[in-house]
Amino acid sequence: MACWELCVKHSLPWVSTDCVASAADVRKCGFISGMVSPNFSCFQNEYTELRNAVKSKKNDFTCSIQKHSIGEMKKQGVYTLCDEIAVAVAFDQEVAVEKTGHFVTVQLDGRHTRGQMIVDNENKLGKQANVDIIKTINLEVLLHYLIQAVQ
């Protein structure tokens, strides 16, 4: 499992995303280019086409959130990888350099949270680990896969 803290810890410098974009074959990027393109000038036409293809308030709302989110990451100079890390590790376990086992559950009754994942980091429940949580990844390998995916 790739938790948010891992994703933030292993964010890519924005210049790396420019590297991935410059290596991209736009025809193979369809959905991804539509999501990321508000800040990648090479994808601007595809983003406009994607946004115009589905005229709805939900689509406009989703696009505005994504544009804002990507804009904030660009201001900070990093791109926070989330789904990319999860897919890369599912594809190649060697991407996960360090991982530890923990008991994880989703609490539905609202004692501590409602519908949120709870990780027993300190083994207070004494239950057997049921999830491996990734602590460190190999960024070089991940970047290689990102470039390979869009070429």
DSSP file (Angstrom, degrees, kcal/mol; ACC not computed):
  #  RESIDUE AA STRUCTURE BP1 BP2  ACC     N-H-->O    O-->H-N    N-H-->O    O-->H-N    TCO  KAPPA ALPHA  PHI   PSI    X-CA   Y-CA   Z-CA
    1    1 A M              0   0    0      0, 0.0   133,-2.6     0, 0.0     2,-0.8   0.000 360.0 360.0 360.0 136.0    0.0    0.0    0.0
    2    2 A A        -     0   0    0    131,-0.2    84,-0.1    80,-0.0     2,-0.1  -0.884 360.0-159.8-105.0 103.2    1.3    3.4   -0.9
    3    3 A C     >  -     0   0    0     -2,-0.8     4,-1.9   131,-0.4     3,-0.5  -0.342  31.1-105.3 -79.6 163.1    0.1    5.9    1.8
    4    4 A W  H  > S+     0   0    0      1,-0.2     4,-2.5     2,-0.2     5,-0.2   0.868 118.8  58.5 -55.3 -41.5   -0.1    9.7    1.3
    5    5 A E  H  > S+     0   0    0      1,-0.2     4,-2.5     2,-0.2    -1,-0.2   0.886 105.9  49.2 -60.3 -39.4    3.0   10.3    3.4
    6    6 A L  H  > S+     0   0    0     -3,-0.5     4,-2.1     2,-0.2    -1,-0.2   0.926 110.0  51.6 -63.2 -44.7    5.1    8.1    1.1
    7    7 A C  H  < S+     0   0    0     -4,-1.9    74,-0.6     1,-0.2    -2,-0.2   0.909 113.2  43.7 -60.8 -43.3    3.7    9.9   -1.9
    8    8 A V  H >< S+     0   0    0     -4,-2.5     3,-1.5     1,-0.2    -1,-0.2   0.921 111.9  53.7 -67.5 -43.7    4.6   13.3   -0.5
    9    9 A K  H 3< S+     0   0    0     -4,-2.5    -2,-0.2     1,-0.3    -1,-0.2   0.843 115.7  40.2 -58.8 -35.0    8.1   12.1    0.7
   10   10 A H  T 3< S+     0   0    0     -4,-2.1    -1,-0.3    71,-0.2    -2,-0.2  -0.065  81.0 148.3-109.7  32.3    8.8   10.8   -2.9
   11   11 A S    <   -     0   0    0     -3,-1.5    69,-0.2    69,-0.1    -3,-0.1  -0.352  47.0-120.4 -62.6 146.3    7.4   13.7   -4.9
   12   12 A L  E     -A   79   0A   0     67,-2.4    67,-2.7     1,-0.1    -1,-0.1  -0.675  25.5-105.8 -88.4 142.7    9.2   14.4   -8.1
   13   13 A P  E >>  -A   78   0A   0      0, 0.0     3,-2.0     0, 0.0     4,-0.9  -0.422  34.8-116.4 -59.4 143.5   10.8   17.7   -8.8
   14   14 A W  H >> S+     0   0    0     63,-2.6     4,-1.7     1,-0.3     3,-0.6   0.825 113.9  66.3 -56.3 -31.8    8.6   19.5  -11.4
   15   15 A V  H 3> S+     0   0    0     62,-0.3     4,-1.7     1,-0.3    -1,-0.3   0.825  95.5  58.3 -60.0 -30.2   11.5   19.5  -13.9
   16   16 A S  H <> S+     0   0    0     -3,-2.0     4,-2.1     2,-0.2    -1,-0.3   0.862 102.8  52.0 -67.0 -35.5   11.1   15.7  -13.9
   17   17 A T  H <X S+     0   0    0     -4,-0.9     4,-2.6    -3,-0.6    -2,-0.2   0.863 107.2  52.7 -69.2 -34.0    7.5   16.0  -15.0
   18   18 A D  H  X S+     0   0    0     -4,-1.7     4,-2.5     2,-0.2    -1,-0.2   0.889 107.8  52.6 -63.7 -37.8    8.6   18.3  -17.8
   19   19 A C  H  X S+     0   0    0     -4,-1.7     4,-1.2     2,-0.2    -2,-0.2   0.916 110.6  46.4 -62.4 -44.8   11.1   15.5  -18.8
   20   20 A V  H  X S+     0   0    0     -4,-2.1     4,-0.6     1,-0.2     3,-0.3   0.922 113.2  49.7 -63.8 -44.4    8.2   13.0  -18.9
   21   21 A A  H >< S+     0   0    0     -4,-2.6     3,-0.9     1,-0.2    -2,-0.2   0.887 108.5  52.0 -63.1 -39.6    6.0   15.3  -20.9
   22   22 A S  H 3< S+     0   0    0     -4,-2.5    -1,-0.2     1,-0.2    -2,-0.2   0.774 110.3  49.4 -70.4 -23.7    8.8   16.1  -23.4
   23   23 A A  H 3< S+     0   0    0     -4,-1.2    -1,-0.2    -3,-0.3    -2,-0.2   0.542  91.9 114.8 -86.1  -7.6    9.3   12.3  -24.0
   24   24 A A    <<  -     0   0    0     -3,-0.9     2,-0.8    -4,-0.6   127,-0.2  -0.354  62.4-144.1 -76.0 140.9    5.6   11.7  -24.5
   25   25 A D    >   -     0   0    0    125,-3.6     3,-2.3     1,-0.1     4,-0.5  -0.914  21.0-149.7 -92.6 105.9    3.9   10.6  -27.6
   26   26 A V  G >> S+     0   0    0     -2,-0.8     3,-1.3     1,-0.3     4,-0.5   0.781  91.2  63.5 -55.1 -32.5    0.7   12.6  -27.2
   27   27 A R  G 34 S+     0   0    0      1,-0.3     3,-0.3     2,-0.2    -1,-0.3   0.793 104.7  47.6 -63.4 -26.6   -1.4   10.1  -29.0
   28   28 A K  G <4 S+     0   0    0     -3,-2.3    -1,-0.3   122,-0.3    -2,-0.2   0.489 102.9  64.3 -91.0  -3.4   -0.7    7.5  -26.2
   29   29 A C  T X>  +     0   0    0     -3,-1.3     4,-2.6    -4,-0.5     3,-0.7   0.556  60.7 138.9-100.0  -8.8   -1.4    9.9  -23.4
   30   30 A G  H 3X S+     0   0    0     -4,-0.5     4,-1.7    -3,-0.3    -1,-0.2   0.457  78.6  22.7   1.9 -90.2   -5.2   10.5  -24.0
   31   31 A F  H 3> S+     0   0    0      1,-0.2     4,-1.6     2,-0.2    -1,-0.3   0.915 126.4  50.1 -61.6 -47.5   -6.6   10.5  -20.5
   32   32 A I  H <> S+     0   0    0     -3,-0.7     4,-2.5     1,-0.2     5,-0.3   0.916 109.5  51.0 -61.3 -44.2   -3.4   11.4  -18.6
   33   33 A S  H  X S+     0   0    0     -4,-2.6     4,-2.3     1,-0.2    -1,-0.2   0.873 108.1  53.9 -62.9 -34.6   -2.6   14.3  -20.9
   34   34 A G  H  < S+     0   0    0     -4,-1.7    -1,-0.2    -5,-0.4    -2,-0.2   0.846 112.2  44.3 -66.0 -33.2   -6.1   15.6  -20.3
   35   35 A M  H  < S+     0   0    0     -4,-1.6    -2,-0.2    -3,-0.3    -1,-0.2   0.890 126.3  27.9 -77.1 -40.8   -5.6   15.5  -16.5
   36   36 A V  H >< S+     0   0    0     -4,-2.5     3,-1.7     1,-0.2     4,-0.3   0.688  95.6  92.5 -95.7 -20.8   -2.1   17.0  -16.4
   37   37 A S  G ><  +     0   0    0     -4,-2.3     3,-1.0    -5,-0.3     6,-0.3   0.608  58.7  83.7 -60.4 -19.5   -2.1   19.2  -19.4
   38   38 A P  G 3  S+     0   0    0      0, 0.0    -1,-0.3     0, 0.0    -2,-0.1   0.800 108.7  30.2 -55.5 -22.2   -3.3   22.5  -17.9
   39   39 A N  G <  S+     0   0    0     -3,-1.7     2,-0.7     1,-0.1    -2,-0.2   0.397 106.3  78.8-115.2   0.9    0.3   23.0  -17.0
   40   40 A F    X   -     0   0    0     -3,-1.0     3,-2.1    -4,-0.3     4,-0.3  -0.915  63.3-162.8-107.7 105.0    2.0   21.1  -19.9
   41   41 A S  G >  S+     0   0    0     -2,-0.7     3,-1.4     1,-0.3     4,-0.3   0.808  86.2  64.8 -60.5 -29.2    1.9   23.4  -22.9
   42   42 A C  G 3  S+     0   0    0      1,-0.3    -1,-0.3     2,-0.1     4,-0.2   0.705 107.3  43.1 -67.5 -16.4    2.6   20.5  -25.3
   43   43 A F  G <> S+     0   0    0     -3,-2.1     4,-2.3    -6,-0.3    -1,-0.3   0.317  79.8 109.7-106.8   7.2   -0.8   19.0  -24.2
   44   44 A Q  H <> S+     0   0    0     -3,-1.4     4,-2.2    -4,-0.3     5,-0.2   0.865  78.7  48.7 -56.9 -42.1   -2.9   22.2  -24.3
   45   45 A N  H  > S+     0   0    0     -4,-0.3     4,-2.3     1,-0.2    -1,-0.2   0.917 111.6  49.3 -64.5 -42.3   -4.9   21.2  -27.4
   46   46 A E  H  > S+     0   0    0     -3,-0.2     4,-2.6     2,-0.2    -1,-0.2   0.879 110.0  51.9 -64.6 -38.0   -5.7   17.7  -26.0
   47   47 A Y  H  X S+     0   0    0     -4,-2.3     4,-2.7     2,-0.2     5,-0.2   0.935 110.4  47.8 -63.5 -45.9   -6.8   19.2  -22.7
   48   48 A T  H  X S+     0   0    0     -4,-2.2     4,-2.3    -5,-0.2    -2,-0.2   0.908 112.5  49.3 -61.6 -42.7   -9.2   21.6  -24.4
   49   49 A E  H  X S+     0   0    0     -4,-2.3     4,-1.7     2,-0.2    -1,-0.2   0.919 112.0  48.4 -63.1 -43.5  -10.6   18.8  -26.6
   50   50 A L  H  X S+     0   0    0     -4,-2.6     4,-1.0     1,-0.2    -2,-0.2   0.925 113.4  46.4 -63.4 -45.0  -11.1   16.6  -23.5
   51   51 A R  H  < S+     0   0    0     -4,-2.7     3,-0.3     1,-0.2    -1,-0.2   0.883 116.0  45.6 -66.1 -37.8  -12.8   19.3  -21.6
   52   52 A N  H  < S+     0   0    0     -4,-2.3    -1,-0.2    -5,-0.2    -2,-0.2   0.724 100.4  69.9 -77.6 -20.9  -15.0   20.3  -24.5
   53   53 A A  H  < S+     0   0    0     -4,-1.7     2,-0.6     1,-0.2    -1,-0.2   0.855 104.4  40.0 -66.7 -34.5  -15.9   16.7  -25.3
   54   54 A V  S  < S-     0   0    0     -4,-1.0     2,-1.0    -3,-0.3    -1,-0.2  -0.902  75.0-164.7-120.3 102.9  -18.0   16.2  -22.2
   55   55 A K        +     0   0    0     -2,-0.6     2,-0.3    -3,-0.2    -3,-0.1  -0.760  39.2 117.5 -90.2 103.8  -20.1   19.3  -21.5
   56   56 A S  S  > S-     0   0    0     -2,-1.0     4,-2.3     1,-0.1     5,-0.2  -0.983  70.9-116.7-159.0 158.7  -21.4   19.0  -17.9
   57   57 A K  H  > S+     0   0    0     -2,-0.3     4,-2.6     2,-0.2     5,-0.2   0.882 116.4  54.1 -64.6 -37.8  -21.1   20.8  -14.6
   58   58 A K  H  > S+     0   0    0      2,-0.2     4,-2.9     1,-0.2     5,-0.2   0.923 109.3  47.2 -62.8 -44.1  -19.4   17.7  -13.1
   59   59 A N  H  > S+     0   0    0      2,-0.2     4,-2.7     1,-0.2     5,-0.2   0.922 113.1  48.3 -64.2 -43.9  -16.8   17.7  -15.8
   60   60 A D  H  X S+     0   0    0     -4,-2.3     4,-2.2     2,-0.2    -1,-0.2   0.911 113.4  48.4 -61.6 -42.1  -16.2   21.4  -15.5
   61   61 A F  H  X S+     0   0    0     -4,-2.6     4,-2.2     2,-0.2    -2,-0.2   0.935 112.8  47.2 -62.9 -47.8  -15.9   21.0  -11.7
   62   62 A T  H  X S+     0   0    0     -4,-2.9     4,-2.6     1,-0.2     5,-0.2   0.922 112.7  49.2 -61.0 -45.6  -13.5   18.1  -11.9
   63   63 A C  H  X S+     0   0    0     -4,-2.7     4,-2.7     1,-0.2    -1,-0.2   0.889 110.0  51.3 -62.3 -39.6  -11.3   19.9  -14.5
   64   64 A S  H  X S+     0   0    0     -4,-2.2     4,-2.2    -5,-0.2    -1,-0.2   0.892 110.9  48.2 -67.7 -37.6  -11.2   23.0  -12.3
   65   65 A I  H  X S+     0   0    0     -4,-2.2     4,-3.0     2,-0.2    -2,-0.2   0.949 114.0  46.4 -64.0 -47.7  -10.1   21.0   -9.3
   66   66 A Q  H  X S+     0   0    0     -4,-2.6     4,-2.8     1,-0.2     5,-0.3   0.908 112.0  50.5 -62.5 -42.1   -7.4   19.2  -11.2
   67   67 A K  H  X S+     0   0    0     -4,-2.7     4,-2.2    -5,-0.2    -1,-0.2   0.916 113.8  45.3 -62.5 -42.6   -6.2   22.4  -12.8
   68   68 A H  H  X S+     0   0    0     -4,-2.2     4,-2.5     2,-0.2    -2,-0.2   0.928 113.5  50.0 -64.7 -45.7   -5.9   24.0   -9.4
   69   69 A S  H  X S+     0   0    0     -4,-3.0     4,-2.2     1,-0.2    -2,-0.2   0.935 113.7  43.9 -59.9 -49.3   -4.3   20.9   -7.8
   70   70 A I  H  X S+     0   0    0     -4,-2.8     4,-2.4     1,-0.2    -1,-0.2   0.896 112.3  54.5 -64.3 -39.2   -1.6   20.7  -10.5
   71   71 A G  H  X S+     0   0    0     -4,-2.2     4,-2.1    -5,-0.3    -2,-0.2   0.902 108.1  49.1 -60.7 -41.8   -1.1   24.4  -10.4
   72   72 A E  H  X S+     0   0    0     -4,-2.5     4,-1.9     2,-0.2    -1,-0.2   0.911 110.9  49.5 -64.3 -43.0   -0.4   24.2   -6.6
   73   73 A M  H  X>S+     0   0    0     -4,-2.2     5,-2.0     1,-0.2     4,-0.7   0.906 110.0  51.5 -62.8 -39.5    2.1   21.4   -7.1
   74   74 A K  H ><5S+     0   0    0     -4,-2.4     3,-0.8     1,-0.2    -1,-0.2   0.905 107.2  52.7 -64.9 -40.0    3.8   23.4   -9.8
   75   75 A K  H 3<5S+     0   0    0     -4,-2.1    -1,-0.2     1,-0.3    -2,-0.2   0.887 109.9  49.0 -59.8 -38.6    4.1   26.4   -7.5
   76   76 A Q  H 3<5S-     0   0    0     -4,-1.9    -1,-0.3     2,-0.2    -2,-0.2   0.596 114.3-121.7 -77.6 -11.0    5.7   24.2   -4.9
   77   77 A G  T <<5S+     0   0    0     -3,-0.8   -63,-2.6    -4,-0.7     2,-0.3   0.628  77.6  93.9  82.1  13.6    8.1   22.8   -7.5
   78   78 A V  E   < -A   13   0A   0     -5,-2.0     2,-0.5   -65,-0.3    -1,-0.3  -0.949  62.5-142.8-136.6 157.0    7.0   19.2   -7.1
   79   79 A Y  E     -A   12   0A   0    -67,-2.7   -67,-2.4    -2,-0.3     2,-0.7  -0.981  23.9-140.9-117.2 116.9    4.6   16.7   -8.6
   80   80 A T        -     0   0    0     -2,-0.5     2,-0.4   -69,-0.2   -72,-0.1  -0.683  14.5-150.4 -83.8 116.0    3.1   14.4   -5.9
   81   81 A L        +     0   0    0     -2,-0.7   -71,-0.2   -74,-0.6    -1,-0.0  -0.697  35.8 142.8 -85.6 131.9    2.8   10.9   -7.3
   82   82 A C  S  > S+     0   0    0     -2,-0.4     4,-1.9     3,-0.0     3,-0.4   0.467  75.6  28.7-128.4 -74.8    0.0    8.7   -5.9
   83   83 A D  H  > S+     0   0    0      1,-0.2     4,-2.7     2,-0.2     5,-0.3   0.861 118.1  60.7 -60.1 -35.0   -1.6    6.4   -8.4
   84   84 A E  H  > S+     0   0    0      1,-0.2     4,-2.3     2,-0.2    -1,-0.2   0.899 105.5  46.6 -61.2 -40.8    1.7    6.3  -10.3
   85   85 A I  H  > S+     0   0    0     -3,-0.4     4,-2.5     2,-0.2     5,-0.2   0.940 112.5  49.6 -66.4 -46.9    3.5    4.7   -7.3
   86   86 A A  H  X S+     0   0    0     -4,-1.9     4,-2.0     1,-0.2    -2,-0.2   0.912 114.1  44.9 -59.8 -44.1    0.7    2.2   -6.7
   87   87 A V  H  X S+     0   0    0     -4,-2.7     4,-2.2     2,-0.2    -1,-0.2   0.917 112.1  51.7 -67.6 -43.0    0.7    1.1  -10.3
   88   88 A A  H  X S+     0   0    0     -4,-2.3     4,-2.7    -5,-0.3     7,-0.3   0.906 111.8  46.5 -61.2 -41.9    4.5    0.9  -10.6
   89   89 A V  H  < S+     0   0    0     -4,-2.5    -1,-0.2     2,-0.2    -2,-0.2   0.885 111.6  51.0 -68.8 -38.0    4.7   -1.3   -7.4
   90   90 A A  H  < S+     0   0    0     -4,-2.0     3,-0.2    -5,-0.2    -1,-0.2   0.875 115.7  43.7 -63.7 -35.7    1.9   -3.5   -8.7
   91   91 A F  H  < S+     0   0    0     -4,-2.2     2,-0.3     1,-0.3    -2,-0.2   0.876 132.6  13.8 -75.0 -40.8    3.8   -3.8  -12.0
   92   92 A D    ><  -     0   0    0     -4,-2.7     3,-2.1    -5,-0.2     4,-0.4  -0.889  59.0-160.2-145.4 106.0    7.2   -4.3  -10.4
   93   93 A Q  G >  S+     0   0    0     -2,-0.3     3,-1.0     1,-0.3    -1,-0.1   0.703  88.2  74.5 -59.7 -20.5    7.7   -5.1   -6.7
   94   94 A E  G 3  S+     0   0    0      1,-0.2    -1,-0.3    43,-0.0    44,-0.1   0.665  79.5  72.7 -69.4 -15.5   11.4   -3.9   -7.0
   95   95 A V  G <  S+     0   0    0     -3,-2.1    43,-2.2    -7,-0.3     2,-1.0   0.868  84.7  73.8 -64.3 -35.3   10.1   -0.3   -7.1
   96   96 A A  E <   +B  137   0B   0     -3,-1.0    41,-0.3    -4,-0.4     3,-0.1  -0.711  61.5 176.6 -82.3 104.5    9.3   -0.7   -3.4
   97   97 A V  E     +     0   0B   0     39,-1.5     2,-0.4    -2,-1.0    40,-0.2   0.884  69.4  18.4 -77.5 -40.4   12.7   -0.6   -1.7
   98   98 A E  E     +B  136   0B   0     38,-1.7    37,-3.4     2,-0.0    38,-1.7  -0.997  68.4 163.1-136.6 132.6   11.5   -0.8    1.9
   99   99 A K  E     -B  134   0B   0     -2,-0.4     2,-0.3    35,-0.3    35,-0.2  -0.993  16.4-156.8-146.0 152.1    8.1   -1.9    3.2
  100  100 A T  E     -B  133   0B   0     33,-2.3    33,-3.3    -2,-0.3     2,-0.3  -0.958  21.6-116.9-130.5 148.0    6.8   -3.0    6.6
  101  101 A G  E     +B  132   0B   0     -2,-0.3     2,-0.3    31,-0.2    31,-0.2  -0.652  38.0 166.8 -86.0 138.1    3.8   -5.1    7.6
  102  102 A H  E     -B  131   0B   0     29,-2.7    28,-1.8    -2,-0.3    29,-1.8  -0.977  40.2-109.3-143.6 154.7    1.0   -3.6    9.6
  103  103 A F  E     -C  120   0C   0     17,-0.5    17,-2.7    26,-0.3     2,-0.4  -0.771  42.8-175.9 -83.0 130.8   -2.6   -4.5   10.6
  104  104 A V  E     +C  119   0C   0     -2,-0.5     2,-0.3    15,-0.2    15,-0.2  -0.979   9.2 167.3-131.1 140.9   -5.0   -2.2    8.7
  105  105 A T  E     -C  118   0C   0     13,-2.1    13,-3.4    -2,-0.4     2,-0.6  -0.952  32.9-123.8-143.8 164.3   -8.7   -1.9    8.9
  106  106 A V  E     -C  117   0C   0     -2,-0.3     2,-0.5    11,-0.2    11,-0.2  -0.967  27.0-142.2-110.7 122.2  -11.5    0.4    7.7
  107  107 A Q  E     +C  116   0C   0      9,-2.1     8,-3.1    -2,-0.6     9,-0.7  -0.733  28.0 167.1 -90.2 124.9  -13.6    1.7   10.6
  108  108 A L        +     0   0    0     -2,-0.5    -1,-0.1     6,-0.2     6,-0.0   0.561  64.5  68.4-110.2 -13.4  -17.2    2.0    9.7
  109  109 A D  S    S-     0   0    0      5,-0.0     5,-0.1     1,-0.0    -1,-0.1   0.543  98.8-120.8 -91.7  -5.3  -18.8    2.6   13.1
  110  110 A G        +     0   0    0      3,-0.6     4,-0.1     1,-0.0    -3,-0.0   0.630  68.6 132.5  83.4  13.9  -17.4    6.0   13.8
  111  111 A R  S    S-     0   0    0      2,-0.1     3,-0.1     1,-0.1    -1,-0.0   0.938  97.9  -7.3 -62.0 -45.5  -15.5    5.3   17.1
  112  112 A H  S    S-     0   0    0      1,-0.5     2,-0.3     4,-0.1    -1,-0.1   0.673 140.2  -5.6-118.5 -37.3  -12.4    7.1   15.8
  113  113 A T        -     0   0    0      3,-0.1    -3,-0.6     5,-0.0    -1,-0.5  -0.835  65.1-119.2-144.2-179.9  -13.2    7.9   12.1
  114  114 A R  S    S-     0   0    0     -2,-0.3    -6,-0.2    -4,-0.1     3,-0.1  -0.911  90.1 -17.2-133.6 108.9  -16.0    7.1    9.7
  115  115 A G  S    S+     0   0    0     -8,-3.1     2,-0.3    -2,-0.4    -7,-0.2   0.714 103.1 127.9  74.6  20.7  -15.1    5.1    6.6
  116  116 A Q  E     -C  107   0C   0     -9,-0.7    -9,-2.1     1,-0.0     2,-0.3  -0.793  63.4-108.2-110.8 153.7  -11.4    5.9    6.9
  117  117 A M  E     -C  106   0C   0     -2,-0.3     2,-0.5   -11,-0.2   -11,-0.2  -0.580  28.8-158.8 -78.1 138.2   -8.4    3.5    7.0
  118  118 A I  E     -C  105   0C   0    -13,-3.4   -13,-2.1    -2,-0.3     2,-0.5  -0.983   0.8-159.8-120.0 127.4   -6.7    2.9   10.3
  119  119 A V  E     -C  104   0C   0     -2,-0.5     2,-1.7   -15,-0.2   -15,-0.2  -0.924  14.5-142.9-107.6 125.9   -3.1    1.6   10.4
  120  120 A D  E >   +C  103   0C   0    -17,-2.7     3,-1.0    -2,-0.5   -17,-0.5  -0.614  32.0 166.7 -86.0  78.9   -1.9    0.0   13.7
  121  121 A N  T 3  S+     0   0    0     -2,-1.7    -1,-0.2     1,-0.2   -17,-0.0   0.794  75.4  42.1 -65.5 -30.0    1.6    1.4   13.4
  122  122 A E  T 3  S-     0   0    0     -3,-0.2    -1,-0.2   -20,-0.0    -2,-0.1   0.288 106.6-121.4-103.6   9.1    2.5    0.6   17.0
  123  123 A N    <   +     0   0    0     -3,-1.0     3,-0.5   -20,-0.1    -2,-0.1   0.830  59.3 150.1  54.8  37.2    0.8   -2.9   17.1
  124  124 A K        +     0   0    0      1,-0.2    -1,-0.1     2,-0.1    -3,-0.0   0.779  69.4  52.7 -69.1 -27.2   -1.4   -1.9   19.9
  125  125 A L  S    S-     0   0    0      2,-0.1    -1,-0.2   -22,-0.1     3,-0.1   0.667  99.4-138.2 -82.8 -16.3   -4.2   -4.3   18.7
  126  126 A G        +     0   0    0     -3,-0.5     2,-0.2     1,-0.2    -2,-0.1   0.728  52.2 144.5  67.2  21.8   -1.7   -7.2   18.7
  127  127 A K        -     0   0    0      1,-0.1    -1,-0.2   -24,-0.0   -24,-0.2  -0.636  56.8 -96.6 -95.4 153.1   -3.2   -8.4   15.4
  128  128 A Q        -     0   0    0     -2,-0.2    -1,-0.1     1,-0.1   -26,-0.1  -0.356  47.4 -97.7 -66.2 141.5   -1.3  -10.0   12.6
  129  129 A A        +     0   0    0      1,-0.1   -26,-0.3   -26,-0.1    -1,-0.1  -0.346  41.2 174.5 -59.9 136.4   -0.1   -7.7    9.7
  130  130 A N        +     0   0    0    -28,-1.8     2,-0.3     1,-0.2   -27,-0.2   0.357  62.5  46.2-123.7   0.4   -2.5   -7.9    6.8
  131  131 A V  E     -B  102   0B   0    -29,-1.8   -29,-2.7     2,-0.0     2,-0.6  -0.998  67.6-138.3-144.6 138.8   -1.0   -5.1    4.6
  132  132 A D  E     -B  101   0B   0     -2,-0.3     2,-0.5   -31,-0.2   -31,-0.2  -0.882  22.2-156.0 -92.9 124.1    2.6   -4.2    3.5
  133  133 A I  E     -B  100   0B   0    -33,-3.3   -33,-2.3    -2,-0.6     2,-0.3  -0.895  15.7-127.7-103.6 126.0    3.0   -0.4    3.7
  134  134 A I  E     +B   99   0B   0   -133,-2.6  -131,-0.4    -2,-0.5   -35,-0.3  -0.531  28.8 175.0 -74.7 131.6    5.7    1.0    1.4
  135  135 A K  E     +     0   0B   0    -37,-3.4     2,-0.3     1,-0.3   -36,-0.2   0.732  67.1  16.8-105.0 -34.2    8.2    3.2    3.2
  136  136 A T  E     -B   98   0B   0    -38,-1.7   -38,-1.7  -126,-0.0   -39,-1.5  -0.998  62.7-166.8-143.8 142.6   10.7    3.9    0.4
  137  137 A I  E     -B   96   0B   0     -2,-0.3     2,-1.0   -41,-0.3   -41,-0.2  -0.850  32.2-109.3-124.2 164.4   10.7    3.6   -3.4
  138  138 A N     >  -     0   0    0    -43,-2.2     4,-2.1    -2,-0.3     5,-0.1  -0.824  30.0-169.9 -92.3 101.1   13.3    3.7   -6.1
  139  139 A L  H  > S+     0   0    0     -2,-1.0     4,-2.9     1,-0.2     5,-0.2   0.838  81.7  58.2 -63.6 -34.6   12.6    7.0   -7.8
  140  140 A E  H  > S+     0   0    0      2,-0.2     4,-2.1     1,-0.2    -1,-0.2   0.932 109.1  44.3 -62.2 -45.0   14.9    6.3  -10.7
  141  141 A V  H  > S+     0   0    0      2,-0.2     4,-2.2     1,-0.2    -1,-0.2   0.913 113.5  51.2 -65.7 -42.2   13.0    3.2  -11.6
  142  142 A L  H  X S+     0   0    0     -4,-2.1     4,-2.4     1,-0.2    -2,-0.2   0.927 110.0  48.7 -60.8 -45.9    9.7    4.9  -11.2
  143  143 A L  H  X S+     0   0    0     -4,-2.9     4,-2.5     1,-0.2     5,-0.2   0.895 108.9  54.2 -61.8 -39.8   10.7    7.8  -13.5
  144  144 A H  H  X S+     0   0    0     -4,-2.1     4,-2.6    -5,-0.2    -1,-0.2   0.924 110.1  46.9 -58.4 -45.2   11.9    5.2  -16.1
  145  145 A Y  H  X S+     0   0    0     -4,-2.2     4,-2.3     2,-0.2    -2,-0.2   0.884 109.7  53.5 -66.0 -38.1    8.5    3.6  -16.0
  146  146 A L  H  X S+     0   0    0     -4,-2.4     4,-1.0     2,-0.2    -2,-0.2   0.935 112.7  43.3 -62.0 -45.6    6.7    6.9  -16.3
  147  147 A I  H >X S+     0   0    0     -4,-2.5     4,-0.7     1,-0.2     3,-0.6   0.922 113.6  51.5 -65.3 -43.3    8.7    7.8  -19.4
  148  148 A Q  H >< S+     0   0    0     -4,-2.6     3,-0.6     1,-0.2    -1,-0.2   0.861 105.0  58.1 -62.0 -35.9    8.3    4.4  -20.9
  149  149 A A  H 3< S+     0   0    0     -4,-2.3    -1,-0.2     1,-0.2    -2,-0.2   0.793 111.9  38.9 -66.7 -28.0    4.5    4.5  -20.3
  150  150 A V  H <<        0   0    0     -4,-1.0  -125,-3.6    -3,-0.6  -122,-0.3   0.426 360.0 360.0-105.5   1.3    4.1    7.7  -22.4
  151  151 A Q    <<        0   0    0     -4,-0.7    -1,-0.2    -3,-0.6    -2,-0.1   0.474 360.0 360.0 -86.5 360.0    6.6    6.9  -25.2
